[in-house]
Amino acid sequence: MASRVRLAKVYTGYAEGLDGRIYEIETAITPGIPYFDVIGMCDSSIRESGGRIKAALITSGFDFPKGRITVSISPAYVKKTGSSFDLPIAICILLASGQLILEQGKKIYAEGELSLNGMVKGTPGASVRLNTEEVYDYCLIPEDETSSVMTDRAFMSVSHLRNITDPLIDVWYDPQTISPDIRLSEDPDDIPDLSEIKGQPKALRSVLIAASGWHNLLLLGSPGCGKSSCGKMISGIMPPMTLQEARHVMLINESIGTNNNKTIPKRPSFYIHPGITATRLTGSSAKLIPGEFSLADQGILFADELCEYKSDILDLMRIPLEEHKIRLVKDGISHEFPADFLFVGAGNPCRCGMLYETDEVCTCTPAVRKRYLGKLSGPFLDRIDLFCEMRSIKGEDLKKITSKENKELNRIMRDQVKSAWQIQEERYKDLGIRFNGRYDGADSEILRSDSKTIDYASDVAQKAGFSARGFCKLLRVGRTIADLDLRADMTIQDISEAAVYRRRI
């Protein structure tokens, strides 16, 4: 007796973090009591799709086939969740029931959630799902995803199941290719100008060096001296993102559903506080959702009141500060998320905050100071490139706060940073990195440093008790200072200034 089993296959995508995976959806319609079954380690959002799909097909003018409908989503050993499987399952049912005809050997891709009335809705992560090298003859995505999806493949946007107007796909399939039109913002004029910081020339210089070489910065000083302001204003001297950086940031934001247009106004700049949780920082392993570390990629992560953080939270920062990425493990599989940000920390040097003041008496005992700063472990501090102490604003500098000045410091510094970045990009173009702060070596030829400068840096590091990592950071900060001054070769004066910012607390 001839088999009455009717089979069909459709492909769809699934976002696992920032990685796109291709899944096969197979549907079999067999004789028997009407029943809808989804197999393949699917959660309730997929298993309950039968009701949505049946209603959507019927209200759109199609027939829901009688008999036992079995939907298999493979690979079956991977857990799956989400409602983006609705449209591909519905199309697979139409193919298996003969209401839609696919020429043998051709492949069709689809994704999207279905409403009961047949409307097709987008779900977060479309660009991630489409970011694969697979080739399809037909590609269907929800119409409301086309405003943010970033892909070079041809596809047809569908808003309703009624877009399927004929059993022959070629009759109604009308593909289009949308080139990403990302409108990059120019100068970030909504960020206060650094000229508002009075009486802190060393802090402003450290901010400039940090932004120019992508060096991690720690500002310590008394309350109200401008630490937080410096940390929040540093993004104002960053040059606009490149198209590649913008697409990368948009991809991260789309993975959590926060990217709703193609305008990136400025570099990411995230402010975190002592009460932040570990999951908020690193992301969720259960759902593979990136945290603040990844959301700040290509931008700034500013941690205020650093000494008030829990020790375990500070220890979490060590990996992204060193490796510039975060690993999350789900179902035994390791997933990598980018975390290449400029870290800026700010805090008080002691509990009362007056340790660095010359005319104020610190009320903390040595034991209290040691305990307060003890949260900042040696391995954590060793990953900081620049240290800068700040003191209260006094005398004439206080009066300057009330006066208006021509706010051009951000623009001037931004031009300096941009010039330094261009020099570094040319230097490291064969190494796949962009900044001195991301170079993990100390090659004197690459850093353009003669033997006298190396000897001086070695002597400084030995007397100051720097580790090998600290010595390399000293050289790299010196290289950034030379780049700011447009010097091809690093000098002893560059190392001397860099040593001022390498003093440990």
Secondary structure, DSSP 8 states (H G I E B T S, - for coil): -----EEEEEEEEEEETTEEEEEEEEEEEESSS-EEEEESSB-HHHHTHHHHHHHHHHHTT-----SEEEEEEESTTS-B--STTHHHHHHHHHHHTTSSB--TT--EEE--EE-TTSBEE--S-HHHHH-S----SEEEEEGGGTTT----S-BEEESBGGG--SSBHHHH---B------EE--S-TTS--GGG--S-HHHHHHHHHHHHHT--EEEEE-TTSSHHHHHHHGGGGS----HHHHHHHHHHHHTTT---SSEE-S--EEEE-TT--HHHHHEETTTTEE-HHHHTTTSEEEESSGGGS-HHHHHHTHHHHHHSEEEEEETTEEEEEE---EEEEEE-SSSSS-TT-SSS-----HHHHHHHHTTS-HHHHTT--EEEEE----HHHHHHTTS-----HHHHHHHHHHHHHHHHHHHTTTTT---GGG-----HHHHTB-HHHHHHHHHHHHHHT--HHHHHHHHHHHHHHHHHTT-SSB-HHHHHHHHHT----
